[in-house]
Amino acid sequence: MKVTTTRIFEDISIWLKWGFFLSFDFSLGQQGSSRLKDVIQLLGLSGCTTPSQMKQTLADRFGKMRLGVISSSGEVVDMAKSAGLTWSKKWDIQTQYSGLDALLQSGYSDMDNDLLDCLMVDVTLEQDQRLSWQWMDQVIEGVLDSRPSLLKCVVTKSSDEQQQQQQQPRHWWDNLVPAQSYEFKNGVRVKPRLDVKYVCAYFHAETTRTDTVDTFDVDKMDQFGCNGSILAWHYLAEIGHKLGYVPKYGA
């Protein structure tokens, strides 16, 4: 894939030790669904009511993987600190991209010095989705060539209309598929919520599957993306597996 201002991504090479970079935008989605809830969902902290529970859950889920977050949301940063994330920084959006870039460089430096494994960057801007995606493009483009060891990922939420369309089976045999590993959480089969759906994209020349999707287009990714669907709860754990910190949850 190639990187342009239309959210298309270039190939990524691999070193023996990976770093992981996750950028996300939660401007879309159901009204009233907060960024904090979305980040909590990705971290797998739903149901935790105390900082000690959050810390223990993260330790159980990710082992020694060191997580960091950048966000303009004070709620998200406060939660990250309470949960014991290794690195958490609040970005003042009044500084525009220059302020975000300064925090990114600090995070990359800690990665270079083996102090951080996974950096999550929240560029959500509810009042201006277009600007949010422009910042996303700048973030991704800024590390494609300069930091080839990072596995770059992008996460966003499907719009309401796209979620409704995706809930409908395309073929009668879609309902005949046996239970899949992604339907299980801690060994227990769960019924996934189809009214909240995230779209995730990442690419690595040596390890990720190649498909025909060449733009960050939710519809195309849903129809032709080769990785299919998993519980949001598994997403970061799958990345942790690629980094060598977490056992794989399924086949």
C-alpha positions as CSV (number, residue, x, y, z in Angstrom):
1,M,0.0,0.0,0.0
2,K,1.0,3.6,-0.5
3,V,0.6,6.5,1.9
4,T,-1.3,9.6,0.7
5,T,-3.6,12.1,2.2
6,T,-6.4,9.7,1.4
7,R,-5.3,7.4,4.2
8,I,-3.4,4.7,2.3
9,F,-0.4,3.0,3.9
10,E,3.0,2.0,2.7
11,D,4.8,-1.3,3.4
12,I,6.6,-1.9,6.7
13,S,9.8,-3.9,7.2
14,I,10.7,-5.9,10.3
15,W,13.6,-6.0,12.7
16,L,14.3,-8.8,15.3
17,K,12.6,-6.6,18.0
18,W,9.4,-4.9,16.9
19,G,7.9,-1.8,18.3
20,F,4.1,-1.3,17.9
21,F,2.4,1.9,17.0
22,L,-1.4,2.3,17.1
23,S,-3.2,5.4,16.0
24,F,-6.9,5.7,16.3
25,D,-9.8,8.0,15.6
26,F,-13.2,7.5,17.4
27,S,-15.0,10.5,16.0
28,L,-17.5,8.2,14.3
29,G,-20.0,5.8,15.8
30,Q,-23.0,5.9,18.1
31,Q,-24.0,9.1,19.7
32,G,-23.0,9.1,23.3
33,S,-20.3,6.5,23.0
34,S,-17.3,8.1,24.6
35,R,-13.6,7.9,23.6
36,L,-12.9,6.7,27.1
37,K,-15.2,3.7,26.7
38,D,-13.6,2.9,23.3
39,V,-10.1,2.9,24.8
40,I,-11.2,0.9,27.8
41,Q,-12.7,-1.7,25.3
42,L,-9.5,-2.0,23.4
43,L,-7.4,-2.4,26.5
44,G,-9.8,-5.1,27.8
45,L,-10.6,-3.2,31.0
46,S,-14.4,-3.3,30.8
47,G,-15.9,-4.3,34.1
48,C,-12.9,-3.1,36.1
49,T,-14.1,-0.7,38.9
50,T,-10.8,0.1,40.7
51,P,-7.3,1.0,39.7
52,S,-6.0,-2.2,41.3
53,Q,-8.4,-4.3,39.1
54,M,-7.2,-2.4,36.0
55,K,-3.5,-3.0,36.8
56,Q,-4.0,-6.6,37.5
57,T,-6.1,-7.1,34.3
58,L,-3.4,-5.5,32.2
59,A,-0.7,-7.6,33.9
60,D,-2.8,-10.8,33.3
61,R,-3.5,-9.8,29.6
62,F,-0.2,-8.4,28.4
63,G,2.4,-9.6,30.8
64,K,5.5,-7.4,30.7
65,M,4.4,-5.5,27.5
66,R,4.8,-1.8,28.2
67,L,1.9,0.3,27.0
68,G,1.8,4.1,26.4
69,V,-0.9,6.5,25.3
70,I,-1.2,10.0,23.9
71,S,-4.6,11.7,24.0
72,S,-6.2,15.1,24.1
73,S,-8.8,13.7,26.5
74,G,-8.0,14.2,30.1
75,E,-10.3,11.3,31.0
76,V,-8.3,8.9,28.8
77,V,-5.0,10.1,30.2
78,D,-6.3,9.9,33.8
79,M,-7.6,6.4,33.2
80,A,-4.2,5.4,31.7
81,K,-2.4,6.6,34.7
82,S,-4.8,4.9,37.1
83,A,-4.4,1.6,35.2
84,G,-0.6,1.9,35.5
85,L,0.3,2.3,31.8
86,T,4.0,2.8,31.5
87,W,3.6,6.1,29.6
88,S,0.7,8.6,29.3
89,K,0.8,12.1,27.9
90,K,-2.0,14.7,27.4
91,W,-1.9,16.6,24.1
92,D,-3.2,20.1,24.0
93,I,-5.0,20.3,20.7
94,Q,-4.5,24.1,20.7
95,T,-0.9,23.4,19.7
96,Q,-2.2,21.6,16.6
97,Y,0.0,19.0,15.1
98,S,3.3,20.4,16.3
99,G,2.3,19.7,19.9
100,L,1.3,16.1,19.0
101,D,4.5,15.6,17.1
102,A,6.6,16.7,20.1
103,L,4.9,14.0,22.2
104,L,5.3,11.4,19.5
105,Q,9.1,12.0,19.3
106,S,9.3,11.6,23.0
107,G,7.4,8.3,22.8
108,Y,9.6,7.1,19.9
109,S,12.7,8.0,21.9
110,D,11.5,5.8,24.8
111,M,10.9,3.0,22.3
112,D,14.4,3.4,20.9
113,N,15.8,3.2,24.5
114,D,13.7,0.0,25.2
115,L,11.4,1.7,27.7
116,L,8.2,1.3,25.7
117,D,6.7,-1.4,23.5
118,C,3.3,-0.1,22.4
119,L,2.3,3.5,21.8
120,M,-1.4,4.3,21.3
121,V,-2.2,7.7,19.8
122,D,-5.7,9.1,20.1
123,V,-6.3,11.8,17.4
124,T,-10.1,11.9,17.9
125,L,-11.6,15.3,17.2
126,E,-15.4,15.0,17.4
127,Q,-16.1,18.5,16.2
128,D,-13.9,18.1,13.0
129,Q,-13.5,14.6,11.7
130,R,-11.7,15.8,8.5
131,L,-9.0,17.5,10.6
132,S,-8.7,14.5,12.8
133,W,-8.0,12.3,9.7
134,Q,-5.5,14.9,8.4
135,W,-3.6,14.6,11.7
136,M,-3.9,10.8,11.4
137,D,-2.3,10.9,7.9
138,Q,0.6,13.1,9.2
139,V,1.2,10.8,12.1
140,I,1.4,7.7,9.9
141,E,3.3,9.3,7.1
142,G,5.8,10.7,9.6
143,V,7.0,7.2,10.7
144,L,6.7,5.1,7.6
145,D,10.2,5.6,6.2
146,S,11.9,7.0,9.3
147,R,11.0,4.1,11.7
148,P,10.7,0.9,9.6
149,S,10.9,-1.3,12.7
150,L,7.5,-0.1,14.0
151,L,4.3,-2.1,13.2
152,K,1.8,0.7,12.3
153,C,-1.9,0.2,12.9
154,V,-5.0,2.3,12.5
155,V,-8.3,1.8,14.3
156,T,-11.6,3.7,13.8
157,K,-15.2,3.0,14.6
158,S,-17.7,2.2,11.9
159,S,-20.5,4.8,11.3
160,D,-24.0,3.9,12.4
161,E,-25.1,3.3,8.8
162,Q,-22.1,1.0,8.0
163,Q,-22.7,-0.9,11.2
164,Q,-26.4,-1.6,10.3
165,Q,-25.4,-2.8,6.9
166,Q,-22.7,-5.0,8.2
167,Q,-25.1,-6.7,10.7
168,Q,-27.0,-8.2,7.8
169,P,-25.7,-11.6,6.5
170,R,-24.7,-11.5,2.9
171,H,-25.6,-15.1,2.2
172,W,-27.9,-17.7,3.7
173,W,-24.9,-19.9,4.5
174,D,-23.3,-17.2,6.6
175,N,-25.3,-18.4,9.6
176,L,-24.0,-22.0,9.2
177,V,-20.4,-21.2,10.2
178,P,-19.4,-23.2,13.3
179,A,-18.1,-21.4,16.4
180,Q,-14.9,-19.5,15.7
181,S,-12.1,-18.8,18.1
182,Y,-12.8,-15.1,18.0
183,E,-16.2,-15.7,19.7
184,F,-14.5,-16.9,22.8
185,K,-13.4,-14.7,25.7
186,N,-11.3,-16.3,28.4
187,G,-12.4,-19.7,27.1
188,V,-16.1,-18.8,27.3
189,R,-18.2,-18.3,24.2
190,V,-19.8,-14.9,24.2
191,K,-22.4,-13.2,21.9
192,P,-20.5,-10.3,20.2
193,R,-22.3,-6.9,20.1
194,L,-22.9,-6.1,16.5
195,D,-24.1,-2.6,17.1
196,V,-20.5,-1.4,17.9
197,K,-17.9,-2.2,15.4
198,Y,-14.3,-1.0,15.0
199,V,-12.3,-1.1,11.8
200,C,-8.6,-1.9,12.1
201,A,-5.8,-1.9,9.5
202,Y,-2.2,-2.8,9.7
203,F,0.4,-4.0,7.2
204,H,3.7,-5.7,7.5
205,A,5.6,-6.8,4.4
206,E,6.9,-10.0,6.0
207,T,4.1,-11.2,8.2
208,T,0.6,-9.8,7.4
209,R,-1.6,-11.3,4.8
210,T,-2.0,-9.4,1.5
211,D,-5.5,-8.5,0.2
212,T,-6.9,-6.3,-2.5
213,V,-7.8,-3.4,-0.3
214,D,-5.7,-0.4,-1.2
215,T,-7.4,2.4,0.7
216,F,-8.7,2.9,4.2
217,D,-12.3,2.4,3.0
218,V,-14.6,0.8,5.7
219,D,-16.9,-0.9,3.1
220,K,-14.0,-2.4,1.1
221,M,-12.2,-3.5,4.2
222,D,-15.4,-5.2,5.5
223,Q,-16.0,-7.0,2.2
224,F,-12.4,-7.8,1.1
225,G,-10.2,-7.5,4.1
226,C,-8.4,-10.8,4.6
227,N,-8.3,-10.8,8.4
228,G,-12.0,-11.1,9.1
229,S,-13.5,-10.2,12.5
230,I,-12.4,-10.7,16.0
231,L,-13.6,-9.4,19.4
232,A,-12.2,-5.9,20.1
233,W,-11.1,-7.5,23.4
234,H,-8.6,-9.6,21.5
235,Y,-7.1,-6.9,19.3
236,L,-4.3,-5.6,21.5
237,A,-3.6,-9.1,22.7
238,E,-3.0,-10.2,19.1
239,I,-0.5,-7.4,18.7
240,G,1.1,-8.5,22.0
241,H,1.4,-11.9,20.5
242,K,3.3,-10.5,17.5
243,L,5.6,-8.7,19.9
244,G,6.2,-11.9,21.8
245,Y,4.5,-11.0,25.1
246,V,1.1,-12.8,24.8
247,P,0.1,-16.3,23.8
248,K,-2.1,-16.5,20.7
249,Y,-5.8,-16.9,21.6
250,G,-6.9,-19.0,18.6
251,A,-5.7,-20.8,15.5
